[in-house]
Amino acid sequence: MKKLDSEFKYLVDMYEDPFFPTFLVDKLKLHIVKVVHFIEESTHTVEAIQEKLDEMTIAINELQNEFYENDSEIETFARDSIGVTVEDILQYFEIDIDIEEALRERDW
């Protein structure tokens, strides 16, 4: 089974920007990592992977208030960083899901 390289960089732009508290970016990353582990554990249908992506996106939506409470927010720059990370993962695993569809549950 294919595994994501241990050197893979998640949310690079968010980690490099002090506007985003590292502990919150870490929480966001954990939700993405859960999807990666799901993909790595077995062969899944595109529909099953999309369900996990929906769960991930809803969990990220729920972090928005914590970002606000820490003088930050999930805005355009963050959305792009999340999108690039998820898109890179989908490409690595050769999963044919458009990034807009992958993050269809987002409200950021």
PASEBA-1860 file (N, C-alpha, C; in nm, 3 decimals):
! residues 108
1> MKKLDSEF> 0.084/-0.119/0.000/0.000/0.000/0.000/0.088/0.125/0.000 ~ 0.049/0.221/-0.077/0.125/0.345/-0.091/0.112/0.430/0.036 ~ 0.225/0.486/0.080/0.229/0.573/0.198/0.279/0.710/0.156 ~ 0.226/0.813/0.219/0.272/0.949/0.195/0.410/0.964/0.255 ~ 0.500/1.027/0.183/0.637/1.049/0.228/0.636/1.117/0.365 ~ 0.714/1.067/0.457/0.719/1.123/0.593/0.770/1.268/0.593 ~ 0.833/1.309/0.485/0.884/1.446/0.473/0.781/1.541/0.410 ~ 0.662/1.490/0.379/0.558/1.573/0.318/0.529/1.692/0.408
9> KYLVDMYE> 0.521/1.809/0.348/0.496/1.933/0.423/0.349/1.973/0.412 ~ 0.283/1.975/0.524/0.143/2.016/0.532/0.135/2.166/0.559 ~ 0.043/2.233/0.493/0.005/2.370/0.525/0.126/2.464/0.538 ~ 0.217/2.453/0.444/0.343/2.526/0.450/0.321/2.675/0.471 ~ 0.235/2.736/0.391/0.214/2.881/0.400/0.156/2.923/0.534 ~ 0.068/2.842/0.589/0.009/2.877/0.719/0.113/2.866/0.831 ~ 0.197/2.765/0.824/0.301/2.751/0.927/0.403/2.865/0.919 ~ 0.424/2.918/0.800/0.524/3.024/0.784/0.470/3.162/0.818
17> DPFFPTFL> 0.340/3.178/0.831/0.278/3.309/0.855/0.238/3.320/1.002 ~ 0.293/3.416/1.075/0.262/3.430/1.218/0.116/3.469/1.246 ~ 0.041/3.508/1.143/-0.101/3.538/1.160/-0.179/3.416/1.206 ~ -0.128/3.298/1.172/-0.195/3.173/1.207/-0.122/3.108/1.325 ~ -0.187/3.102/1.442/-0.123/3.039/1.558/-0.086/2.893/1.527 ~ 0.038/2.858/1.556/0.088/2.725/1.524/0.002/2.615/1.585 ~ -0.043/2.634/1.709/-0.122/2.528/1.773/-0.254/2.505/1.698 ~ -0.308/2.609/1.635/-0.432/2.592/1.558/-0.404/2.529/1.422
25> VDKLKLHI> -0.292/2.566/1.362/-0.254/2.503/1.235/-0.228/2.354/1.261 ~ -0.169/2.323/1.376/-0.147/2.182/1.412/-0.281/2.107/1.421 ~ -0.382/2.170/1.480/-0.514/2.106/1.490/-0.573/2.082/1.351 ~ -0.559/2.181/1.266/-0.608/2.170/1.130/-0.536/2.056/1.057 ~ -0.406/2.052/1.075/-0.324/1.947/1.012/-0.369/1.808/1.056 ~ -0.402/1.792/1.183/-0.445/1.661/1.234/-0.567/1.608/1.159 ~ -0.657/1.697/1.122/-0.776/1.655/1.047/-0.737/1.607/0.907 ~ -0.640/1.672/0.847/-0.592/1.629/0.715/-0.518/1.496/0.726
33> VKVVHFIE> -0.437/1.482/0.829/-0.361/1.358/0.851/-0.456/1.239/0.868 ~ -0.569/1.260/0.933/-0.667/1.151/0.949/-0.713/1.099/0.812 ~ -0.732/1.190/0.718/-0.772/1.150/0.582/-0.659/1.073/0.516 ~ -0.536/1.120/0.533/-0.421/1.050/0.475/-0.413/0.908/0.530 ~ -0.428/0.893/0.660/-0.423/0.758/0.720/-0.534/0.669/0.665 ~ -0.652/0.727/0.646/-0.763/0.651/0.589/-0.728/0.603/0.449 ~ -0.671/0.691/0.368/-0.633/0.654/0.231/-0.524/0.547/0.232 ~ -0.430/0.560/0.324/-0.318/0.466/0.329/-0.358/0.327/0.378
41> ESTHTVEA> -0.462/0.317/0.458/-0.492/0.190/0.522/-0.549/0.084/0.429 ~ -0.611/0.128/0.319/-0.675/0.031/0.231/-0.718/0.098/0.102 ~ -0.761/0.017/0.008/-0.818/0.071/-0.114/-0.962/0.109/-0.085 ~ -0.994/0.235/-0.108/-1.129/0.285/-0.083/-1.187/0.340/-0.212 ~ -1.318/0.345/-0.217/-1.383/0.408/-0.332/-1.364/0.558/-0.324 ~ -1.379/0.622/-0.438/-1.373/0.768/-0.442/-1.481/0.826/-0.350 ~ -1.596/0.762/-0.348/-1.706/0.809/-0.263/-1.669/0.803/-0.114 ~ -1.604/0.695/-0.073/-1.563/0.682/0.067/-1.458/0.787/0.103
49> IQEKLDEM> -1.366/0.812/0.011/-1.264/0.915/0.035/-1.330/1.052/0.043 ~ -1.426/1.077/-0.045/-1.497/1.206/-0.041/-1.570/1.223/0.092 ~ -1.629/1.116/0.144/-1.695/1.124/0.275/-1.596/1.166/0.383 ~ -1.475/1.109/0.380/-1.372/1.146/0.478/-1.329/1.291/0.458 ~ -1.319/1.334/0.333/-1.285/1.474/0.306/-1.394/1.567/0.358 ~ -1.520/1.526/0.343/-1.630/1.607/0.397/-1.620/1.617/0.549 ~ -1.593/1.504/0.615/-1.577/1.505/0.761/-1.461/1.597/0.801 ~ -1.350/1.590/0.728/-1.235/1.675/0.755/-1.273/1.822/0.741
57> TIAINELQ> -1.341/1.855/0.633/-1.375/1.994/0.605/-1.471/2.049/0.710 ~ -1.567/1.970/0.752/-1.660/2.013/0.857/-1.585/2.035/0.988 ~ -1.490/1.948/1.019/-1.409/1.965/1.140/-1.325/2.093/1.131 ~ -1.274/2.123/1.013/-1.198/2.248/0.995/-1.291/2.368/1.010 ~ -1.412/2.358/0.956/-1.511/2.465/0.973/-1.530/2.496/1.122 ~ -1.533/2.391/1.202/-1.559/2.407/1.345/-1.441/2.473/1.419 ~ -1.327/2.481/1.355/-1.211/2.548/1.417/-1.215/2.700/1.398 ~ -1.305/2.749/1.314/-1.304/2.892/1.283/-1.315/2.981/1.406
65> NEFYENDS> -1.404/2.945/1.499/-1.418/3.028/1.618/-1.290/3.035/1.699 ~ -1.218/2.924/1.707/-1.089/2.925/1.778/-0.989/3.017/1.709 ~ -0.991/3.018/1.577/-0.903/3.111/1.504/-0.942/3.255/1.539 ~ -1.073/3.287/1.538/-1.118/3.422/1.572/-1.076/3.460/1.713 ~ -1.091/3.368/1.806/-1.054/3.394/1.945/-0.906/3.422/1.961 ~ -0.827/3.382/1.864/-0.682/3.403/1.868/-0.637/3.505/1.762 ~ -0.727/3.599/1.732/-0.698/3.709/1.639/-0.649/3.660/1.503 ~ -0.710/3.555/1.456/-0.677/3.498/1.326/-0.807/3.455/1.260
73> EIETFARD> -0.798/3.401/1.141/-0.916/3.347/1.075/-0.875/3.259/0.959 ~ -0.967/3.172/0.920/-0.945/3.089/0.802/-0.998/3.171/0.686 ~ -0.908/3.241/0.619/-0.944/3.331/0.510/-0.878/3.285/0.381 ~ -0.871/3.373/0.283/-0.823/3.335/0.149/-0.686/3.268/0.152 ~ -0.592/3.325/0.224/-0.456/3.270/0.231/-0.459/3.129/0.290 ~ -0.535/3.113/0.397/-0.548/2.981/0.462/-0.619/2.884/0.369 ~ -0.726/2.929/0.305/-0.801/2.843/0.213/-0.709/2.790/0.103 ~ -0.623/2.878/0.051/-0.529/2.836/-0.054/-0.429/2.734/0.000
81> SIGVTVED> -0.379/2.756/0.121/-0.282/2.664/0.180/-0.346/2.527/0.204 ~ -0.468/2.526/0.254/-0.540/2.400/0.275/-0.564/2.332/0.141 ~ -0.607/2.410/0.043/-0.635/2.355/-0.089/-0.513/2.293/-0.154 ~ -0.399/2.362/-0.146/-0.275/2.309/-0.204/-0.236/2.179/-0.136 ~ -0.244/2.177/-0.003/-0.208/2.056/0.072/-0.296/1.939/0.032 ~ -0.428/1.960/0.031/-0.521/1.852/-0.004/-0.501/1.810/-0.149 ~ -0.484/1.906/-0.237/-0.463/1.874/-0.379/-0.336/1.791/-0.399 ~ -0.228/1.829/-0.330/-0.103/1.753/-0.340/-0.123/1.609/-0.291
89> ILQYFEID> -0.199/1.592/-0.186/-0.226/1.457/-0.133/-0.307/1.376/-0.234 ~ -0.411/1.436/-0.289/-0.493/1.365/-0.388/-0.411/1.326/-0.510 ~ -0.325/1.415/-0.555/-0.240/1.384/-0.671/-0.141/1.273/-0.637 ~ -0.083/1.278/-0.520/0.013/1.176/-0.479/-0.049/1.037/-0.482 ~ -0.171/1.029/-0.431/-0.240/0.899/-0.426/-0.320/0.869/-0.554 ~ -0.309/0.959/-0.651/-0.376/0.943/-0.781/-0.527/0.925/-0.763 ~ -0.584/1.011/-0.681/-0.728/1.009/-0.655/-0.792/1.119/-0.738 ~ -0.886/1.080/-0.820/-0.947/1.172/-0.915/-1.068/1.243/-0.852
97> IDIEEALR> -1.037/1.340/-0.765/-1.139/1.425/-0.706/-1.092/1.570/-0.726 ~ -1.175/1.650/-0.789/-1.144/1.792/-0.808/-1.137/1.860/-0.673 ~ -1.045/1.955/-0.658/-1.024/2.020/-0.528/-1.149/2.092/-0.480 ~ -1.225/2.150/-0.570/-1.350/2.217/-0.528/-1.449/2.116/-0.472 ~ -1.455/2.000/-0.533/-1.542/1.893/-0.484/-1.488/1.838/-0.352 ~ -1.357/1.822/-0.345/-1.295/1.767/-0.224/-1.327/1.851/-0.101 ~ -1.333/1.982/-0.120/-1.358/2.075/-0.008/-1.498/2.135/-0.014 ~ -1.590/2.064/-0.073/-1.724/2.118/-0.099/-1.801/2.159/0.026
105> ERDW> -1.765/2.105/0.141/-1.836/2.137/0.265/-1.779/2.262/0.337 ~ -1.681/2.323/0.279/-1.618/2.437/0.349/-1.711/2.557/0.355 ~ -1.697/2.633/0.462/-1.766/2.760/0.472/-1.666/2.872/0.501 ~ -1.546/2.853/0.451/-1.440/2.953/0.462/-1.392/2.986/0.323
END
